[in-house]
Amino acid sequence: MKHDLSTYDRALNMLSFRARSVTELRNGLLRKGEPADQIEAAINRLIELRLLDDAAFARQFVRMKILGPGASRIRIAQELRRKGVAGELADRALEELKEEEGVDAAATIHRVAEKKWKSLSKLDGFTRRRRLYGFLARRGFNPDEIRAAMNALGETISG
C-alpha cells in the first residue's frame, strides 16, 4: 500500500533517524519500493541542499567510531566501504580527524585496551590477557597493534 509520502519526503524521513551515505539511502528507498527515477531525483536534490554528503557522513562516522567504542582504521574503512563510501573519502576523514582534533585511530587502541583491562580485573592473568586480546582483535586491530598496547599496559603475550 503506497502512502502519500513522496520519495523525497521518505528520504528526508530516513535521514532524520540517522545520517546515511548516498548508497545506503538509495538502497533503503529501493527496499521501500520507491521508483528508481524518483530516488535519483530525491538524492540529487538532497545533495544540492547539502543534506546528503558522503564526505561529511564519513567524517561523522569516523569520529563516532574512534571516540566511541574505539575501532581500528582498517575496521572503520571496511565499514564505510560497506556503506558505499569511497575509500579515498574514508582515508581523508581519518586524516582530518587526526589533523583537526589530534585524534589518532592508532592511539585509540591504548584507550580502549586500558578501559577493557580494568573491566577484566577480577579474572586470572591468563584469562584476562586472552579476553583483552580477543576483544581488541574483534575491534579490527592487528596482532602487532594489540601486542604493543598490551606491552604498554605492562602485560606481555606470546603469539
HUSULSUL-V650014 format. One line per field, one symbol per residue. phi: phi as a letter, one per 20 degrees, with the letter a starting at -180 (. if undefined). psi: psi as a letter, one per 30 degrees, with the letter a starting at -180 (. if undefined). Layout:
phi=???
psi=???
//
This chain:
phi=.eefffgffffgfffffafbegfffgfffffenffgfffffffffffgemecbfffgfffffgffffefncfgfffffffffenefgfffffffffffffcmedgffggfffffffgffefeefgfffffffgfgfffeneegfffffffffenddcdo
psi=kklfkleeeeeeeeffelklleeeeeeeeeeggkkeeeeeeeeeeeeeghfjjeeeeeeeeeeeeefcfjlleeeeeeeeefggkkeeeeeeeeeeeeeeggjkeefeeeeeeeeeeefgfflleeeeeeeeeeeeeffgkleeeeeeeeeffgkkll.
//
